[in-house]
Amino acid sequence: MSKAVAPSGLSLLEIHKKAFVEEIKVINEFEPTKNKCLVADETSYKLLMSVMEEAEVLSLPKMRNIYRLEQGNRTHNDDSWVCVYLLTPNDFTVQCLLADFNRERPRYKGAFLLWTSHRDDRFVQMIKNSVNLRNSIRGEKMLPLNFYPRESNLFTTREPTSFFNLYHTECQNDQLIDYHLRELARKIVCVCQSLEEDTPIVRYGHRDPTRRDADGQAIQQYDNGVSRLAKRLAIMVQQELDRAEEERYRNGVQPPERKGRPQGVLFIVDRTLDLFAPLLHEFTYQAMAHDLLPIKDGEEVSYNIEITTAEGTTERKDMPLTDGDKLWVRNRHMHMKDTIEKLMADFQSFLAANKNFTGNKEQQNTSLHAIRDMMATLPEFQKQKDEYSLHLTMAQECMGRFEKLKLPDVALLEQSLATGYDEQGQDLKRPATDLIRLLDDPALGPEERVRLIALYALYRDGLLEGDIVKLIRHAALQRQDEDVVRSLEKLGARVVKSLKDSKARTSMDRKPRSPAKPGVEQDDFSRYTTAVKSMLDGFVMGNLDDRAFPYVKPELAQQTRTGPAPAPTNVRNVGLATTWSRARPSGGAAADSKQRVIVFVAGGATYSEARACYETSQSSSCSVYLGSTHLLSPGMFLRQLSELNYRRGDLHLPGDQPPKQIPRAVADPDPVYVPRPTPPPQQAMQRPPPGPAPGAAPKPPTAEMSGLKVHHQPQRPYYEVPEKKKKKRFGMF
């Protein structure tokens, strides 16, 4: 039975949020009386909203409004407001920033600049050349926020198009890939600095592209440079770390104390490290749901279900799948069978604690259908009801797809092709026969057929051209499906081999079998160990091969993982030393004594690899964090393989787009704010004086009329000239 895998170590979500909130507190200490507004560019706004809601930002002291940098007419009621800029450094954001101050009437009296990552020297010079902006800056600082925390130990850069930058043939040997790798390196450094690992030991995955025939002789292998991607990125990361260290030294910023914590390690690998993982069916809850269900995976991860409202009506609603959902966090890495049992047990405990909502106890049922129906009778517990409804619905729909597509049979063959062994641990005898049998089954959809053929090609380390065509035709697949299989060659795999190499050994002959771990139940559907998991296991055990994962700085290879922590030489906050900056408080990230290991998978990471990092964090003395350009479901991996055959111009890559122009609304002057005149106070209606008492003769107002003049001229306003004194002034103005 699989166990729940809890987050371990510091949460990237909390670190990200705390960094911004603490900086606003410092700014308020420097400017305690002035109201403030936040202005963020599009990227920075998304970075902040990935960990906070707008309402949380506006609840901070003195924070009165949030604006987008690209928006014009950012007017407010008081010209004395101070602006806090949250900016991701690039040409567009710097130009928009300058436009706010290079005007006759600057938008704000003062500005605090918070950069989400390192800004180039040319941006610094552009700011210095703006007199108005330079004189308005109250402080400037770099906060390492330029990445998207997705879970406590998982982050991405939200760049799915990175797959094409790295592996599309038209992007090789191009300045586009160099620029992209440099940007990735800076974002990875932001993660290191957020975790207070300013000087991690950098290692990278090395794959020898040389293929050998059955006699062990080297043969020519198609290689478009992908075998060197991880090394190129790792070198750039090391350069950025060294640059940050030099800048810290110039600014005299003291590094944080490790307090006995071992020096962190950063592993840089790319998708070519393991091509089996994104093709396999996984049966843990999170991986299975993302594989089989239409989960929305954009700025927010959510699943659309039909819920019953407190009023008893039904509606469809997007339910988020985040770390705020405790049911999701507790169950996402468990096997689906165990997840269902845990959900049903938790729900029964919930009912036991609320016995007045259990209904007729004699009719209680423990089936998924019965529990879902019972949820509709609990309007008083709307939040809990929605969460249970979400996960019970997802579990039920996953199992429906599991049975409809006959995934047990498919998964057994997939695991055998990926490991090279059958369920009994024996060498495969007739994998081709088993493959044909499954391809003949009408229950399998096109995606399952493509995945099986791709796995078979990887297992055989290439197929004859004629065999590929026969398999595609036998599976009744289309030309675009064939392109998916052939695109694996662009990731360094061998899909087609010549007749003289037909007896070449399979890729499994070079892949040792993963031994069964004592005390760990082996599941026939989960026999394959991902390359990331094997790498982490080797690192924890201290026997990771230095040739497969070299050091960028070989001299650091002698530093043992459990040895004394070297004196840190760098710091995360790289920027101008300002009067409002202060050192990072003790505690927080520095208070955790576990060694931090960061794994970055360029080109997309899988949910099985994410689970491996959580499992290693829980079972070892390391806190492991996984990052990638994006997360891959099998369906997305197949789509991206297919799109590798598109022309580069049809992919609309961000790096191929023309530079963004400053919106006219940003450059145009703001309308002058004119306060409305205060209306005069209304005078209370005066009551007439009481009349004479009844029977008394009226008295003339002799005294009141004593000052009355017959020729009195009423007082006129100072601007009104009496008619008889007006003179003609023609032509004067």
FENRA-V101655 format. One record per pair of residues at least 24 apart in sequence whose C-alpha atoms are under 10 Angstrom apart, sorted by the first residue. I is the first residue (numbers start at 0). J is the second residue. If there is no record, write none. Layout:
# FENRA-V101655
I;J
I;J
This chain:
# FENRA-V101655
0;333
0;334
0;336
0;337
0;519
0;520
0;521
0;522
1;283
1;330
1;332
1;333
1;334
1;335
1;336
1;337
1;338
1;519
1;520
1;522
2;329
2;330
2;332
2;333
2;334
2;337
2;338
2;614
3;328
3;329
3;330
3;331
3;332
3;333
3;334
3;337
3;338
3;341
3;614
4;328
4;329
4;330
4;331
4;332
4;333
4;610
4;611
4;613
4;614
4;615
4;616
4;617
4;618
5;151
5;328
5;329
5;330
5;331
5;332
5;613
5;614
5;616
5;617
6;150
6;151
6;152
6;153
6;322
6;328
6;329
6;612
6;613
6;614
6;616
6;617
6;622
6;623
7;151
7;152
7;593
7;612
7;613
7;614
7;615
7;616
7;617
7;618
7;621
7;622
7;623
7;624
8;151
8;152
8;588
8;591
8;592
8;593
8;594
8;595
8;613
8;616
8;617
8;621
8;622
8;623
8;624
9;151
9;152
9;194
9;587
9;588
9;589
9;590
9;591
9;593
9;595
9;622
9;623
9;624
10;148
10;150
10;151
10;152
10;153
10;194
10;588
10;624
11;50
11;146
11;147
11;148
11;149
11;150
11;151
11;152
11;153
11;154
11;190
11;193
11;194
11;624
12;49
12;50
12;51
12;147
12;148
12;149
12;150
12;151
12;152
12;153
12;154
12;322
13;50
13;51
13;148
13;150
13;151
13;587
14;50
14;144
14;148
14;151
14;193
14;194
14;587
14;588
15;46
15;47
15;49
15;50
15;51
15;142
15;143
15;144
15;145
15;146
15;147
15;148
15;190
15;193
15;194
16;46
16;47
16;48
16;49
16;50
16;51
16;144
16;148
17;50
17;587
18;142
18;143
18;144
18;193
18;583
19;47
19;51
19;56
19;85
19;113
19;142
19;143
19;144
20;55
20;56
20;59
21;583
21;584
22;113
22;140
22;142
22;579
22;580
22;581
23;56
23;59
23;60
23;61
23;62
23;83
23;111
24;59
24;60
24;61
25;579
25;580
25;581
26;83
26;111
26;137
26;138
26;579
26;580
27;59
27;60
27;61
27;62
27;579
28;579
29;137
29;138
29;578
29;579
29;580
30;61
30;81
30;137
30;579
31;60
31;61
32;61
32;80
33;61
33;62
33;79
33;80
33;81
33;82
34;60
34;61
34;62
34;63
34;64
34;77
34;79
34;80
34;81
34;82
35;59
35;60
35;61
35;62
35;63
35;64
35;65
35;79
35;80
35;81
35;82
35;83
35;107
35;109
35;110
35;111
36;61
36;62
36;63
36;64
36;65
36;66
36;75
36;80
36;81
36;82
36;83
36;84
36;107
36;110
37;62
37;63
37;64
37;65
37;66
37;67
37;68
37;81
37;82
37;83
37;84
37;85
37;110
37;111
38;64
38;65
38;66
38;67
38;68
38;69
38;70
38;73
38;82
38;83
38;84
38;85
38;86
38;96
38;112
39;65
39;66
39;67
39;68
39;69
39;83
39;84
39;85
39;86
39;87
39;92
39;113
40;66
40;67
40;68
40;69
40;70
40;84
40;85
40;86
40;87
40;88
40;91
40;92
40;93
40;95
40;96
41;67
41;68
41;69
41;85
41;86
41;87
41;92
42;85
42;86
42;87
42;88
42;92
42;115
42;145
42;146
43;67
43;68
43;84
43;85
43;86
43;87
43;88
43;113
43;114
43;115
43;144
43;145
43;146
44;68
44;85
44;86
44;87
45;146
45;147
45;298
46;85
46;87
46;115
46;144
46;145
46;146
46;147
46;148
46;156
46;298
47;85
47;115
47;144
47;145
47;146
47;147
48;147
48;298
49;146
49;147
49;148
49;149
49;298
49;299
50;147
50;148
50;149
68;92
68;95
68;96
68;99
68;662
68;665
69;95
69;96
69;661
69;662
69;663
69;664
69;665
69;666
70;95
70;662
70;663
70;664
70;665
70;666
71;99
71;662
71;663
71;664
71;665
71;666
71;667
71;668
71;669
72;106
72;664
72;665
72;666
72;667
72;668
72;669
72;670
72;671
73;99
73;106
73;107
73;664
73;665
73;669
73;670
74;106
74;107
74;669
74;670
74;671
74;672
75;106
75;107
75;671
75;672
76;672
76;673
76;674
77;107
77;672
77;674
78;105
78;106
78;107
78;108
78;109
78;672
79;106
79;107
79;108
79;109
80;106
80;107
80;108
80;109
80;110
81;106
81;107
81;108
81;109
81;110
81;111
81;135
81;136
81;137
82;106
82;107
82;108
82;109
82;110
82;111
82;112
82;135
82;136
82;137
83;107
83;109
83;110
83;111
83;112
83;113
83;137
83;138
83;139
84;110
84;111
84;112
84;113
84;114
84;139
85;111
85;112
85;113
85;114
85;115
85;140
85;141
85;142
85;144
86;112
86;113
86;114
86;115
86;116
86;118
86;141
86;142
86;145
87;113
87;114
87;115
87;116
87;117
87;118
87;141
87;144
87;145
88;113
88;114
88;115
88;116
88;117
88;118
88;119
88;122
88;145
89;118
89;119
89;122
90;121
90;122
90;658
90;659
90;660
91;658
91;659
91;660
91;661
92;659
92;661
93;118
93;122
93;123
93;125
93;126
94;122
94;125
94;126
94;660
94;661
94;665
94;666
95;660
95;661
95;662
95;665
95;666
96;126
96;132
96;665
97;125
97;126
97;128
97;129
97;130
97;131
97;132
97;133
97;666
98;129
98;132
98;661
98;665
98;666
98;667
98;668
99;131
99;132
99;665
99;666
99;667
99;668
99;669
100;129
100;130
100;131
100;132
100;133
100;134
100;135
100;666
101;129
101;130
101;131
101;132
101;666
102;131
102;666
102;667
102;668
103;131
103;668
104;131
104;668
104;669
104;671
105;131
105;132
105;135
105;668
105;669
106;668
106;669
107;132
107;135
108;132
108;134
108;135
108;136
108;137
109;133
109;134
109;135
109;136
109;137
109;138
110;134
110;135
110;136
110;137
110;138
110;139
111;135
111;136
111;137
111;138
111;139
111;140
111;579
112;136
112;137
112;138
112;139
112;140
112;141
113;138
113;139
113;140
113;141
113;142
113;143
113;144
113;574
114;139
114;140
114;141
114;142
114;143
114;144
114;145
114;573
114;574
115;140
115;141
115;142
115;143
115;144
115;145
115;146
115;186
115;189
116;140
116;141
116;142
116;143
116;144
116;145
116;146
116;182
116;185
116;186
116;188
116;189
116;571
116;572
116;573
116;574
117;141
117;142
117;143
117;145
117;185
117;186
117;188
117;189
117;239
117;242
117;243
117;572
117;573
117;574
118;573
118;574
137;577
137;578
137;579
138;575
138;576
138;577
138;578
138;579
138;580
139;574
139;575
139;576
139;577
139;578
139;579
139;580
140;572
140;573
140;574
140;575
140;576
140;577
140;579
140;580
141;189
141;571
141;572
141;573
141;574
141;575
142;189
142;192
142;193
142;571
142;572
142;573
142;574
143;185
143;186
143;187
143;188
143;189
143;190
143;191
143;192
143;193
143;194
143;571
143;572
143;573
144;186
144;189
144;190
144;192
144;193
145;183
145;185
145;186
145;187
145;188
145;189
145;190
146;183
146;185
146;186
146;187
146;188
146;189
146;190
146;626
146;627
146;628
147;186
147;190
147;298
147;626
147;628
148;190
148;626
149;298
149;299
149;300
149;321
149;322
149;626
150;321
150;322
150;323
150;328
150;609
150;624
150;625
151;321
151;322
151;328
151;613
151;624
151;625
152;597
152;609
152;610
152;612
152;613
152;616
152;622
152;623
152;624
152;625
152;626
153;597
153;598
153;599
153;609
153;610
153;612
153;613
153;623
153;624
153;625
153;626
153;627
153;630
154;190
154;599
154;609
154;624
154;625
154;626
154;627
154;628
154;629
154;630
155;186
155;187
155;599
155;600
155;601
155;603
155;604
155;625
155;626
155;627
155;628
155;629
155;630
156;183
156;186
156;187
156;601
156;626
156;627
156;628
156;629
156;630
157;297
157;298
157;603
157;627
157;628
157;629
157;630
158;183
158;601
158;602
158;603
158;627
158;628
158;629
158;630
158;653
159;602
159;603
159;627
159;628
159;629
159;630
159;631
159;635
159;639
160;602
160;603
160;628
160;629
160;639
160;650
160;651
160;652
160;653
160;654
161;601
161;602
161;603
161;627
161;628
161;629
161;652
161;653
162;269
162;270
162;601
162;602
162;603
162;628
162;629
162;636
162;639
162;640
162;642
162;643
163;602
163;639
163;640
163;642
163;643
163;645
163;647
163;650
163;652
164;602
164;647
164;652
164;653
164;654
165;224
165;225
165;228
165;269
165;270
165;489
165;490
165;601
165;602
166;223
166;224
166;225
166;228
166;270
166;271
166;486
166;487
166;488
166;489
166;490
166;491
166;602
166;640
166;643
167;223
167;225
167;486
167;489
167;490
167;640
167;642
167;643
167;644
167;645
167;646
167;647
168;223
168;224
168;489
168;643
168;644
168;646
168;647
169;643
169;645
169;646
169;647
169;648
170;647
171;223
171;224
171;225
172;223
172;224
174;654
175;652
175;653
175;654
175;655
176;228
176;654
177;231
177;232
177;235
178;654
179;232
179;654
180;228
180;229
180;231
180;232
180;233
180;235
180;236
180;601
181;231
181;232
181;234
181;235
181;236
181;238
181;239
182;232
182;235
182;236
183;232
183;235
183;236
183;601
183;627
183;628
184;231
184;232
184;233
184;234
184;235
184;236
184;237
184;238
184;239
184;240
185;235
185;236
185;237
185;238
185;239
185;240
186;236
186;239
187;232
187;233
187;236
187;239
187;240
187;265
187;267
187;597
187;598
187;599
187;626
187;627
188;236
188;237
188;239
188;240
188;243
188;265
188;571
189;240
189;571
189;572
190;571
190;597
190;624
190;626
191;240
191;263
191;264
191;265
191;570
191;571
191;595
191;596
191;597
192;240
192;243
192;569
192;570
192;571
192;572
192;573
193;570
193;571
193;572
193;588
194;263
194;571
194;587
194;588
194;589
194;595
194;597
194;624
195;254
195;255
195;256
195;257
195;263
195;567
195;569
195;570
195;571
195;572
195;583
195;587
195;588
195;589
195;595
196;255
196;257
196;262
196;263
196;264
196;265
196;567
196;569
196;570
196;571
196;588
196;589
196;594
196;595
196;596
196;597
197;240
197;241
197;243
197;244
197;254
197;255
197;262
197;263
197;567
197;568
197;569
197;570
197;571
197;572
198;237
198;240
198;241
198;243
198;244
198;262
198;263
198;264
198;265
198;565
198;566
198;567
198;568
198;569
198;570
198;571
199;237
199;240
199;261
199;262
199;263
199;264
199;265
199;266
199;567
199;569
199;595
199;596
199;597
200;237
200;262
200;263
200;264
200;265
200;266
200;550
200;551
200;552
200;553
200;555
200;556
200;558
200;596
201;233
201;234
201;236
201;237
201;240
201;263
201;264
201;265
201;266
201;267
201;548
201;549
201;550
201;551
201;552
201;553
201;555
201;597
202;229
202;230
202;233
202;234
202;237
202;264
202;265
202;266
202;267
202;268
202;545
202;547
202;548
202;549
202;550
202;551
202;552
202;553
202;555
202;556
202;598
203;227
203;228
203;229
203;230
203;231
203;232
203;233
203;234
203;265
203;266
203;267
203;268
203;269
203;545
203;546
203;547
203;548
203;549
203;550
203;551
203;598
203;599
204;228
204;229
204;230
204;233
204;266
204;267
204;268
204;269
204;271
204;272
204;534
204;545
204;546
204;547
204;548
204;549
204;550
204;600
205;229
205;230
205;267
205;268
205;269
205;272
205;545
205;546
205;547
205;548
205;549
206;230
206;268
206;271
206;272
206;491
206;546
206;547
206;548
207;491
207;547
208;491
208;492
208;493
210;460
210;493
210;503
210;506
211;500
211;503
211;504
212;499
212;500
212;501
212;502
212;503
212;504
212;505
213;499
213;500
213;501
213;502
213;503
213;504
213;505
214;500
214;502
214;503
214;504
215;503
215;504
218;500
220;488
220;491
220;492
220;493
220;496
221;488
221;489
221;490
221;491
221;492
221;493
222;488
222;489
222;490
222;491
222;492
222;493
223;488
223;489
223;490
223;491
224;489
224;490
224;491
225;269
225;270
225;271
225;489
225;490
225;491
226;269
226;271
226;272
226;490
226;491
227;269
228;267
228;268
228;269
228;270
228;271
228;601
229;266
229;267
229;268
229;269
229;270
229;271
229;272
229;599
229;600
229;601
230;267
230;268
230;269
230;548
230;549
230;550
230;551
231;267
231;551
232;267
232;268
232;269
232;601
233;265
233;266
233;267
233;268
233;550
233;551
233;599
234;267
234;550
234;551
234;552
235;551
236;265
236;267
236;551
237;551
237;552
240;569
240;570
240;571
241;568
241;569
242;569
242;573
243;568
243;569
243;570
243;571
243;572
243;573
243;574
244;567
244;568
244;569
244;570
244;571
244;573
245;568
245;569
245;573
246;569
246;570
246;572
246;573
246;574
246;575
247;568
247;569
247;570
247;571
247;572
247;573
247;574
247;575
247;576
248;568
248;569
248;570
248;573
249;575
249;576
250;573
250;574
250;575
250;576
251;576
252;569
252;570
252;571
252;572
252;573
252;574
252;575
252;576
252;581
252;582
253;567
253;568
253;569
253;570
253;572
253;582
253;583
254;566
254;567
254;568
254;569
254;570
254;571
254;572
254;582
254;583
255;566
255;567
255;568
255;569
255;570
255;571
255;582
255;583
255;584
255;585
255;588
255;589
256;566
256;567
256;570
256;585
256;586
256;589
256;590
257;564
257;565
257;566
257;567
257;588
257;589
257;590
257;591
257;592
258;564
258;566
258;589
258;590
258;591
258;592
259;562
259;563
259;564
259;565
259;566
259;589
259;590
259;591
259;592
259;593
259;594
260;561
260;562
260;563
260;564
260;565
260;589
260;590
260;591
260;592
260;593
260;594
260;595
261;558
261;559
261;560
261;561
261;562
261;563
261;564
261;565
261;592
261;593
261;594
261;595
261;621
262;558
262;559
262;560
262;561
262;562
262;563
262;564
262;565
262;566
262;567
262;593
262;594
262;595
262;596
263;560
263;564
263;593
263;594
263;595
263;596
263;597
263;621
263;622
263;623
264;538
264;560
264;594
264;595
264;596
264;597
264;598
264;623
265;550
265;595
265;596
265;597
265;598
265;599
265;623
265;624
266;531
266;534
266;535
266;548
266;549
266;550
266;596
266;597
266;598
266;599
266;600
266;625
267;548
267;597
267;598
267;599
267;600
267;601
267;626
267;627
268;531
268;548
268;598
268;599
268;600
268;601
268;602
268;627
269;490
269;599
269;600
269;601
269;602
269;603
269;604
269;627
269;628
270;490
270;600
270;601
270;602
270;603
270;604
270;605
270;627
271;487
271;489
271;490
271;491
271;492
271;600
271;601
271;602
271;603
272;490
272;491
272;529
272;530
272;531
272;600
272;601
273;529
273;530
273;531
273;604
274;417
274;453
274;454
274;457
274;487
274;490
274;491
274;492
274;529
274;530
275;413
275;414
275;416
275;417
275;418
275;450
275;453
275;454
275;457
275;458
275;527
275;528
275;529
275;530
276;417
276;454
276;527
276;528
276;529
276;530
276;531
276;604
276;605
276;606
276;607
276;608
276;631
276;632
276;633
277;450
277;529
277;603
277;604
277;605
277;606
277;607
277;608
277;630
277;631
277;632
277;633
277;634
277;635
277;636
277;637
278;413
278;417
278;447
278;449
278;450
278;451
278;453
278;454
278;605
278;631
278;632
278;633
278;634
278;636
278;637
279;409
279;410
279;413
279;414
279;416
279;417
279;447
279;450
279;451
279;454
279;524
279;525
279;527
279;607
279;632
279;633
280;406
280;407
280;409
280;410
280;411
280;413
280;414
280;447
280;450
280;524
280;525
280;607
280;632
280;633
281;334
281;335
281;410
281;524
281;525
281;606
281;607
281;633
282;332
282;333
282;334
282;335
282;336
282;397
282;398
282;401
282;406
282;410
282;524
282;525
282;607
283;330
283;331
283;332
283;333
283;334
283;335
283;336
283;337
283;338
283;525
283;606
283;607
283;610
284;327
284;330
284;331
284;332
284;333
284;334
284;335
284;336
284;337
284;338
284;339
284;390
284;393
284;394
284;397
284;606
285;320
285;327
285;328
285;330
285;331
285;332
285;333
285;334
285;335
285;606
285;607
285;610
286;331
286;332
286;333
286;334
286;335
286;605
286;606
286;607
286;608
286;609
286;610
286;631
286;632
286;633
287;331
287;332
287;334
287;335
287;393
287;394
287;397
287;398
287;401
287;606
287;607
287;632
287;633
288;331
288;335
288;393
288;394
288;396
288;397
288;398
288;632
289;397
289;606
289;631
289;632
289;633
289;634
289;635
290;397
290;606
290;631
290;632
290;633
290;634
290;635
291;393
291;396
291;397
291;398
291;399
291;400
291;401
291;632
291;633
291;634
292;393
292;394
292;396
292;397
292;400
294;318
294;319
294;320
294;393
295;319
295;320
296;320
296;630
302;389
302;390
302;393
303;389
303;393
304;385
304;388
304;389
304;390
304;392
304;393
305;385
305;388
305;389
305;392
306;374
306;375
306;381
306;384
306;385
306;386
306;388
306;389
307;374
307;375
307;376
307;377
307;378
307;381
307;384
307;385
307;388
308;375
308;377
308;378
308;381
308;384
308;385
309;375
309;376
309;377
309;378
309;379
309;380
309;381
309;384
310;378
311;375
311;376
311;377
311;378
312;375
313;375
316;385
316;389
317;389
318;385
318;386
318;388
318;389
318;390
319;386
319;389
320;386
320;389
320;390
324;383
324;386
325;386
326;383
326;386
326;387
326;389
326;390
327;386
327;387
327;389
327;390
330;390
331;606
331;610
332;606
332;607
332;609
332;610
332;611
332;613
332;614
333;610
334;522
334;525
335;394
335;397
335;398
336;394
336;398
338;390
338;391
338;394
339;366
339;367
339;390
339;391
339;394
339;395
339;398
340;365
340;367
342;367
342;387
342;390
342;391
342;394
343;367
343;370
343;387
343;391
345;387
346;370
346;374
346;383
346;384
346;387
346;391
349;383
350;377
353;377
367;391
367;392
367;394
367;395
368;392
368;395
402;442
403;442
403;443
404;440
404;441
404;442
404;443
404;444
404;447
405;437
405;440
405;442
405;443
406;442
406;443
406;447
406;524
407;523
407;524
408;433
408;437
408;524
409;433
409;434
409;437
409;438
409;443
409;447
409;448
409;450
409;451
409;524
410;447
410;451
410;523
410;524
410;525
411;523
411;524
411;525
411;526
412;437
412;451
412;454
412;455
412;524
413;450
413;451
413;452
413;454
413;455
413;458
413;524
413;525
413;526
413;527
414;454
414;523
414;524
414;525
414;526
414;527
414;528
415;454
415;455
415;458
415;523
415;524
415;526
415;527
416;451
416;454
416;455
416;456
416;457
416;458
416;459
416;507
416;527
417;454
417;455
417;457
417;458
417;506
417;507
417;510
417;526
417;527
417;528
417;529
418;458
418;506
418;507
418;510
418;511
418;512
418;513
418;526
418;527
418;528
419;458
419;459
419;505
419;506
419;507
419;508
419;510
419;511
419;512
419;527
420;507
420;512
420;526
420;527
421;523
421;526
422;521
422;522
422;523
422;524
422;526
423;523
424;512
424;526
426;507
430;455
430;458
431;455
434;470
435;470
435;473
435;474
437;474
438;470
438;471
438;473
438;474
438;475
439;473
439;474
439;475
440;474
441;474
443;474
444;474
444;476
445;474
445;475
445;476
445;477
445;480
446;476
446;480
446;633
446;634
446;637
447;633
447;634
448;474
448;475
448;476
448;480
449;474
449;476
449;480
449;481
449;483
449;484
449;637
450;480
450;483
450;484
450;633
450;634
450;637
451;484
452;481
452;484
453;481
453;483
453;484
453;485
453;486
453;487
453;494
454;484
455;494
456;484
456;485
456;487
456;492
456;493
456;494
456;495
456;505
456;506
457;484
457;487
457;492
457;493
457;494
457;505
457;506
457;507
458;494
458;504
458;505
458;506
458;507
458;508
459;493
459;494
459;501
459;502
459;503
459;504
459;505
459;506
459;507
459;508
460;492
460;493
460;494
460;495
460;496
460;501
460;503
460;504
460;505
460;506
460;507
460;508
461;488
461;492
461;493
461;494
461;495
461;496
461;497
461;500
461;501
461;503
461;504
461;505
461;506
462;493
462;494
462;495
462;496
462;497
462;498
462;500
462;501
463;494
463;495
463;496
463;497
463;498
463;499
463;500
463;501
464;494
464;495
464;496
464;497
464;498
465;495
466;495
467;494
467;495
479;638
479;640
479;641
479;642
479;644
480;637
480;638
480;640
480;641
481;641
482;637
482;640
482;641
482;642
482;643
482;644
483;636
483;637
483;638
483;639
483;640
483;641
483;642
483;643
483;644
484;637
484;640
484;641
485;640
485;641
485;644
486;637
486;639
486;640
486;641
486;642
486;643
486;644
487;637
487;640
487;641
487;643
489;640
489;643
489;644
490;640
528;607
528;608
528;611
529;605
529;607
529;608
529;611
530;608
530;611
531;598
531;600
531;604
531;607
531;608
531;609
531;611
531;612
531;625
532;607
532;608
532;609
532;610
532;611
532;612
532;614
532;615
533;611
534;598
535;596
535;598
535;611
535;612
535;615
535;616
535;621
535;623
536;611
536;615
536;619
538;596
539;615
539;618
539;619
539;620
539;621
540;619
560;594
561;594
561;620
564;594
591;622
592;620
592;621
592;622
593;619
593;620
593;621
593;622
593;623
594;619
594;620
594;621
594;622
594;623
595;620
595;621
595;622
595;623
595;624
596;621
596;622
596;623
596;624
596;625
597;621
597;622
597;623
597;624
597;625
597;626
598;623
598;624
598;625
598;626
598;627
599;624
599;625
599;626
599;627
599;628
600;625
600;626
600;627
600;628
600;629
600;630
601;626
601;627
601;628
601;629
602;627
602;628
602;629
602;630
602;631
602;636
603;627
603;628
603;629
603;630
603;631
603;632
603;635
603;636
604;628
604;629
604;630
604;631
604;632
605;629
605;630
605;631
605;632
605;633
605;636
606;630
606;631
606;632
606;633
607;632
